[in-house]
């Protein structure tokens, strides 16, 4: 059920990209083996106002990355909410 629901959400999101008004921070794991980054790349290409941060050496759960990358992730997230 989760997979089907996420596929429907992606389709709906693509149709409504121009309606998003909330600031978005997209953190992308460069070594993600659970999420296809092409969908995120599509989103970024069509919404240049999105704040995008790539963590090239991180797997899916960036908050579990090696110390240096994990600390950059937390700084990125916290600074986004401070803006």
Backbone as JSON Lines, residues from 0, in Angstrom:
{"i":0,"aa":"X","n":[0.8,-1.19,0.0],"ca":[0.0,0.0,0.0],"c":[0.84,1.26,0.0]}
{"i":1,"aa":"X","n":[1.95,1.23,0.74],"ca":[2.8,2.42,0.84],"c":[3.36,2.79,-0.52]}
{"i":2,"aa":"X","n":[3.81,1.8,-1.28],"ca":[4.39,2.07,-2.6],"c":[3.36,2.69,-3.53]}
{"i":3,"aa":"X","n":[2.17,2.14,-3.54],"ca":[1.11,2.67,-4.4],"c":[0.76,4.11,-4.0]}
{"i":4,"aa":"X","n":[0.64,4.36,-2.72],"ca":[0.32,5.71,-2.25],"c":[1.42,6.7,-2.62]}
{"i":5,"aa":"X","n":[2.67,6.29,-2.51],"ca":[3.76,7.21,-2.85],"c":[3.79,7.49,-4.35]}
{"i":6,"aa":"X","n":[3.47,6.49,-5.16],"ca":[3.44,6.7,-6.61],"c":[2.33,7.69,-6.99]}
{"i":7,"aa":"X","n":[1.2,7.58,-6.34],"ca":[0.1,8.54,-6.58],"c":[0.51,9.94,-6.13]}
{"i":8,"aa":"X","n":[1.2,10.03,-5.0],"ca":[1.63,11.33,-4.49],"c":[2.62,11.99,-5.43]}
{"i":9,"aa":"X","n":[3.52,11.22,-5.99],"ca":[4.5,11.76,-6.93],"c":[3.79,12.32,-8.16]}
{"i":10,"aa":"X","n":[2.86,11.57,-8.69],"ca":[2.11,12.03,-9.86],"c":[1.36,13.33,-9.56]}
{"i":11,"aa":"X","n":[0.72,13.38,-8.42],"ca":[-0.02,14.58,-8.04],"c":[0.93,15.76,-7.81]}
{"i":12,"aa":"X","n":[2.07,15.49,-7.21],"ca":[3.06,16.54,-6.96],"c":[3.56,17.15,-8.26]}
{"i":13,"aa":"X","n":[3.84,16.31,-9.25],"ca":[4.33,16.81,-10.53],"c":[3.31,17.73,-11.19]}
{"i":14,"aa":"X","n":[2.03,17.4,-11.05],"ca":[0.99,18.23,-11.65],"c":[0.82,19.56,-10.93]}
{"i":15,"aa":"X","n":[1.23,19.62,-9.67],"ca":[0.97,20.8,-8.86],"c":[2.23,21.51,-8.37]}
{"i":16,"aa":"X","n":[3.34,21.31,-9.06],"ca":[4.59,21.93,-8.63],"c":[4.47,23.45,-8.47]}
{"i":17,"aa":"X","n":[3.74,24.08,-9.36],"ca":[3.63,25.54,-9.33],"c":[2.74,26.06,-8.2]}
{"i":18,"aa":"X","n":[2.06,25.17,-7.5],"ca":[1.17,25.59,-6.42],"c":[1.83,25.55,-5.05]}
{"i":19,"aa":"X","n":[3.03,25.05,-4.97],"ca":[3.72,24.94,-3.68],"c":[4.15,26.34,-3.23]}
{"i":20,"aa":"X","n":[3.71,26.73,-2.06],"ca":[4.02,28.05,-1.51],"c":[4.95,27.98,-0.31]}
{"i":21,"aa":"X","n":[5.05,26.82,0.3],"ca":[5.88,26.62,1.49],"c":[7.34,26.51,1.09]}
{"i":22,"aa":"X","n":[8.24,27.18,1.81],"ca":[9.67,27.0,1.52],"c":[10.06,25.52,1.66]}
{"i":23,"aa":"X","n":[10.9,25.06,0.74],"ca":[11.29,23.65,0.71],"c":[12.81,23.53,0.8]}
{"i":24,"aa":"X","n":[13.25,22.65,1.67],"ca":[14.65,22.24,1.74],"c":[14.7,20.8,1.3]}
{"i":25,"aa":"X","n":[15.45,20.52,0.25],"ca":[15.58,19.15,-0.23],"c":[17.02,18.71,0.01]}
{"i":26,"aa":"X","n":[17.19,17.72,0.87],"ca":[18.5,17.15,1.17],"c":[18.59,15.81,0.44]}
{"i":27,"aa":"X","n":[19.58,15.7,-0.42],"ca":[19.7,14.51,-1.26],"c":[20.94,13.71,-0.88]}
{"i":28,"aa":"X","n":[20.73,12.43,-0.63],"ca":[21.84,11.52,-0.33],"c":[22.42,11.01,-1.64]}
{"i":29,"aa":"X","n":[23.7,11.23,-1.84],"ca":[24.34,10.84,-3.08],"c":[24.43,9.34,-3.3]}
{"i":30,"aa":"X","n":[24.44,8.57,-2.22],"ca":[24.57,7.11,-2.32],"c":[23.27,6.41,-1.92]}
{"i":31,"aa":"X","n":[22.16,7.07,-2.14],"ca":[20.86,6.52,-1.74],"c":[20.54,5.27,-2.54]}
{"i":32,"aa":"X","n":[20.24,4.2,-1.85],"ca":[19.85,2.96,-2.52],"c":[18.36,2.65,-2.33]}
{"i":33,"aa":"X","n":[17.62,3.6,-1.76],"ca":[16.19,3.4,-1.52],"c":[15.33,4.38,-2.32]}
{"i":34,"aa":"X","n":[15.9,5.52,-2.68],"ca":[15.17,6.55,-3.4],"c":[15.91,6.84,-4.71]}
{"i":35,"aa":"X","n":[15.17,6.92,-5.8],"ca":[15.75,7.28,-7.09],"c":[15.88,8.8,-7.14]}
{"i":36,"aa":"X","n":[17.1,9.29,-7.13],"ca":[17.34,10.73,-7.1],"c":[16.85,11.46,-8.34]}
{"i":37,"aa":"X","n":[16.53,10.74,-9.39],"ca":[16.03,11.41,-10.6],"c":[14.73,12.16,-10.33]}
{"i":38,"aa":"X","n":[13.89,11.64,-9.45],"ca":[12.66,12.33,-9.1],"c":[12.95,13.64,-8.37]}
{"i":39,"aa":"X","n":[13.92,13.61,-7.48],"ca":[14.32,14.82,-6.78],"c":[14.95,15.81,-7.76]}
{"i":40,"aa":"X","n":[15.75,15.3,-8.68],"ca":[16.37,16.17,-9.69],"c":[15.32,16.85,-10.55]}
{"i":41,"aa":"X","n":[14.26,16.13,-10.89],"ca":[13.15,16.7,-11.65],"c":[12.51,17.85,-10.87]}
{"i":42,"aa":"X","n":[12.26,17.59,-9.6],"ca":[11.64,18.59,-8.73],"c":[12.5,19.86,-8.69]}
{"i":43,"aa":"X","n":[13.79,19.69,-8.49],"ca":[14.72,20.82,-8.39],"c":[14.76,21.59,-9.71]}
{"i":44,"aa":"X","n":[14.77,20.88,-10.83],"ca":[14.82,21.52,-12.14],"c":[13.59,22.38,-12.41]}
{"i":45,"aa":"X","n":[12.47,21.98,-11.84],"ca":[11.22,22.71,-12.08],"c":[10.87,23.68,-10.95]}
{"i":46,"aa":"X","n":[11.63,23.68,-9.91],"ca":[11.41,24.62,-8.79],"c":[12.76,25.17,-8.34]}
{"i":47,"aa":"X","n":[13.32,26.11,-9.1],"ca":[14.64,26.63,-8.76],"c":[14.68,27.39,-7.43]}
{"i":48,"aa":"X","n":[13.52,27.7,-6.86],"ca":[13.47,28.39,-5.57],"c":[13.67,27.44,-4.39]}
{"i":49,"aa":"X","n":[13.71,26.16,-4.65],"ca":[13.91,25.17,-3.59],"c":[15.37,25.22,-3.13]}
{"i":50,"aa":"X","n":[15.57,25.19,-1.83],"ca":[16.94,25.11,-1.31],"c":[17.37,23.65,-1.39]}
{"i":51,"aa":"X","n":[18.44,23.42,-2.13],"ca":[18.91,22.06,-2.39],"c":[20.3,21.87,-1.81]}
{"i":52,"aa":"X","n":[20.46,20.78,-1.07],"ca":[21.76,20.41,-0.51],"c":[22.01,18.94,-0.82]}
{"i":53,"aa":"X","n":[23.14,18.67,-1.43],"ca":[23.5,17.29,-1.74],"c":[24.58,16.81,-0.77]}
{"i":54,"aa":"X","n":[24.4,15.6,-0.31],"ca":[25.35,14.96,0.59],"c":[25.9,13.75,-0.15]}
{"i":55,"aa":"X","n":[26.95,13.97,-0.95],"ca":[27.4,12.96,-1.9],"c":[27.88,11.65,-1.3]}
{"i":56,"aa":"X","n":[28.34,11.65,-0.08],"ca":[28.87,10.44,0.53],"c":[27.9,9.77,1.49]}
{"i":57,"aa":"X","n":[26.66,10.2,1.46],"ca":[25.67,9.7,2.4],"c":[24.72,8.71,1.75]}
{"i":58,"aa":"X","n":[24.31,7.74,2.55],"ca":[23.26,6.81,2.12],"c":[21.9,7.41,2.47]}
{"i":59,"aa":"X","n":[20.86,6.64,2.38],"ca":[19.48,7.11,2.52],"c":[19.24,7.95,3.78]}
{"i":60,"aa":"X","n":[19.66,7.49,4.9],"ca":[19.42,8.22,6.16],"c":[20.62,9.11,6.46]}
{"i":61,"aa":"X","n":[20.55,10.33,5.96],"ca":[21.68,11.26,6.07],"c":[22.04,11.51,7.53]}
{"i":62,"aa":"X","n":[21.06,11.48,8.41],"ca":[21.32,11.73,9.82],"c":[22.16,10.63,10.47]}
{"i":63,"aa":"X","n":[22.41,9.55,9.74],"ca":[23.3,8.48,10.21],"c":[24.62,8.45,9.44]}
{"i":64,"aa":"X","n":[24.92,9.5,8.7],"ca":[26.14,9.55,7.88],"c":[27.37,9.68,8.78]}
{"i":65,"aa":"X","n":[28.53,9.65,8.15],"ca":[29.78,9.87,8.87],"c":[29.73,11.25,9.52]}
{"i":66,"aa":"X","n":[30.5,11.44,10.56],"ca":[30.42,12.63,11.4],"c":[30.42,13.93,10.63]}
{"i":67,"aa":"X","n":[31.36,14.14,9.74],"ca":[31.47,15.41,9.02],"c":[30.22,15.7,8.19]}
{"i":68,"aa":"X","n":[29.76,14.71,7.47],"ca":[28.57,14.91,6.62],"c":[27.31,15.04,7.48]}
{"i":69,"aa":"X","n":[27.22,14.28,8.54],"ca":[26.07,14.37,9.45],"c":[26.0,15.74,10.09]}
{"i":70,"aa":"X","n":[27.12,16.28,10.52],"ca":[27.13,17.6,11.14],"c":[26.72,18.68,10.13]}
{"i":71,"aa":"X","n":[27.18,18.57,8.88],"ca":[26.76,19.53,7.84],"c":[25.26,19.42,7.61]}
{"i":72,"aa":"X","n":[24.73,18.19,7.64],"ca":[23.29,17.99,7.48],"c":[22.5,18.72,8.57]}
{"i":73,"aa":"X","n":[22.9,18.51,9.81],"ca":[22.17,19.16,10.91],"c":[22.3,20.68,10.86]}
{"i":74,"aa":"X","n":[23.47,21.19,10.5],"ca":[23.63,22.65,10.35],"c":[22.71,23.18,9.25]}
{"i":75,"aa":"X","n":[22.62,22.43,8.15],"ca":[21.77,22.82,7.03],"c":[20.31,22.87,7.45]}
{"i":76,"aa":"X","n":[19.84,21.83,8.1],"ca":[18.43,21.76,8.51],"c":[18.11,22.86,9.53]}
{"i":77,"aa":"X","n":[18.95,23.01,10.53],"ca":[18.69,24.02,11.55],"c":[18.73,25.43,10.98]}
{"i":78,"aa":"X","n":[19.67,25.7,10.1],"ca":[19.74,27.05,9.51],"c":[18.53,27.31,8.63]}
{"i":79,"aa":"X","n":[18.0,26.29,7.98],"ca":[16.81,26.46,7.15],"c":[15.63,26.93,7.99]}
{"i":80,"aa":"X","n":[15.48,26.36,9.18],"ca":[14.37,26.74,10.04],"c":[14.6,28.09,10.72]}
{"i":81,"aa":"X","n":[15.82,28.56,10.75],"ca":[16.12,29.86,11.33],"c":[15.86,31.0,10.34]}
{"i":82,"aa":"X","n":[15.8,30.66,9.05],"ca":[15.61,31.7,8.03],"c":[14.25,32.32,8.08]}
